Amino acid sequence: MRRLLLALALLVAASARAEDQATLVADQVTVQSQSVLVATGHVEVFFNGQHLTASAVTYDQTTDRLSITGPIRIDDGTGNLVLADQADLSADLTEGVMTSARFMLQQKLQISASQIQRSGQGRYTAMRQVAASSCSICEGSTTPLWEIRAREVVHDTQAQQIWFSDASLRFVGLPVMYLPMMRVPDPTLDRATGFLTPKIRTTTALGSGVLLPYFIALAPNRDLTLTPYVTSGGGATLNMRYRQAFTRGTIIVNGAMTTDQTLPGDARGYLAATGSFDLGRGYQLAFHGITVTDDAYLVDYGITEADRLDSSVEITRVQRNAYFSGALTGLHSLREGESNTTQPAALSDFVLHRRFLPALLGGEGGFEMQAHSLYRPSDVSADTNTDGIADGRDMARLSFKGNWRRNWTFDNGMQLSSGVDAEADFYRIGQDDYYPDQPYRGTATGGLALRWPFVKADAKGAVQVIEPVVQIVSAPNPDSSIPNEDSALVEFDESNLFSLDRFPGADAFEGGTRLNLGVNYLRTSPAGWTAGATAGRVLRLEDLDQFSEPSGLSGQSSDWLLSWSVDSPGHLGLLSRFLLNQDLTPSKAEMLFRIQRPKINLSGGYRYILADIAENRDQDVRELVLDSTYAMTGNWTAHLTNRYDLVSESTAQAGLQMTYRNECLLVDLSVSRRYTSSTSIEPSTDFGLMVELLGFGGSAAQGPQHQCRK
């Protein structure tokens, strides 16, 4: 008879529970005696989440064994699959021997063996004469891209480990490495003690070397990675990374210790730590810190190219109508020509902000209390390095701020906006012969803005808005008794064209009476395309000489601000911004683009900025920047970066990264060149190579299957 379904309560062990039952489905079932049952033709057995299919199964209740004829397929219900020709197994499928078998773990790693033996109630799977790989094999070939051949392999499902004995690694059938004993995590394990993927790094400054990371799983919530790095240039480095997760946060510590020929006889290195914690009741703690032995170390060893290091600890709390922040920051400069004794070395900041809705005035109001201090190690109260700042100036400030905003909309569509900012600042200045010890000031800034938007919609659903804006702002003249420490860098763009104050900090404020004039344009379409433009300038009643000429804000009439942008969701983005002086020559220009297509992502642009001593920029900036990623095929990806300095007519930095990824292999080849130099850093070229066998636990994500040649 065809597809006879027979539900049998098979006693799988003497101690088995009554609910442990197997379901058998077959074309034909024959009971040969009181203890032997034979099922043939499309046999299926379901037991405890396991699924077995075969052409014939013989069950002997006396021995509680299954004799199975293939082709056999066993799915254990956890993602592991066994294929075999013949098998002799216990009734619960956890003990026994299979011949001419193939073991597939989590559909990633395939292990072919002449014999597979299961024991320990399914915990151990021992395999003989093994070939293991996660690569697909092309039609007409028997050789995968890579494979590990071994005399014996043991898989421990409880420990989630795989042991290889007498193994060799082969690429395209050629042996490249012999491994008498090797242990790797199985695909179900994300973290386990052992070696990680090595990386080859070659630089013109240090020579060639291999980074061989060793991961140590200290506990489920913490681990340590040690990475020795020895170079042909005589360098020896031990890198370290420690991670720990707590109930309410995490901490990561990175560091390295090095001896090399750059500073013979001296130890070089760095130490960095980051962390974040939830303190409860909305309070968050975050910190990061870094220290280094010498100015060039971080760049030499590819850690970071930052030339100013900051370390801070901060507590914040964000609520619907309140914000709190308290932070301590330490600074250390690696820049050539900057002395850390005359630069701010320690900062403290405290901010408490409240928002409220005043019933009497309407609109929205806010109150803020702010405290700030900075410290310089120098005790010299004069400016001996001619940077315009006393070498040892220390400063503290306590500020109280209030603001109010309200809008009115008229029947004809006009909108009137008002804004008022008031502030009281109390300073304490030390070690500066020029400024008073305890100056204070009170300021108030008010403004009115009139907007008249014109809206037009076409038959296709596109909407266009043109909005002329006129704003008048008035504030007292600036106080020369207060030094400017936190507002040295001033930006003038479409985001602050109609601001009451364009200085980013509190030490300086924009004084005088002025008109901010401009027009905004925006077009949106139902397809998601948007195009916008802004044009405007600032007219002052009096030039108070607060801004440098390259900033675009100097004089009674500022430079013309012109900006436009086009954006298509996920495909195209263009942004251009110009500051044009009276004869329409640019003082600043920025043109950026972004193109995203299925195979290529491009981003980059052009920047032009005039030299400005007020911003510590002693020469013009004119550069082209490009960042591109191109999916050459389904497996190959190229990433190119380049920064070209048009002033010196030379490349400042360039890099190329080629990545090959398929279902079983990841190859990452990179080369980068840094052309800039200083007294502590020389131009250098950096080569990197990493090869990773995919399919083991903790490995990178697998890519598309490699293309077979026809």
Helices and strands as residue ranges (DSSP letters): E 4-8, E 22-26, E 28-31, E 36-47, E 50-60, E 65-75, E 81-90, E 96-105, E 109-119, E 124-133, E 146-156, E 161-171, E 174-185, E 194-195, E 199-203, E 207-211, E 214-219, E 222-231, E 236-245, E 249-259, E 268-280, E 283-292, H 297-300, E 308-318, E 322-333, E 346-356, E 364-375, E 394-409, E 415-430, E 440-451, E 454-457, E 463-475, E 512-524, E 530-540, G 549-551, E 560-568, E 572-580, E 586-596, E 600-609, G 613-615, E 621-631, E 636-645, E 650-661, E 665-674, E 684-693
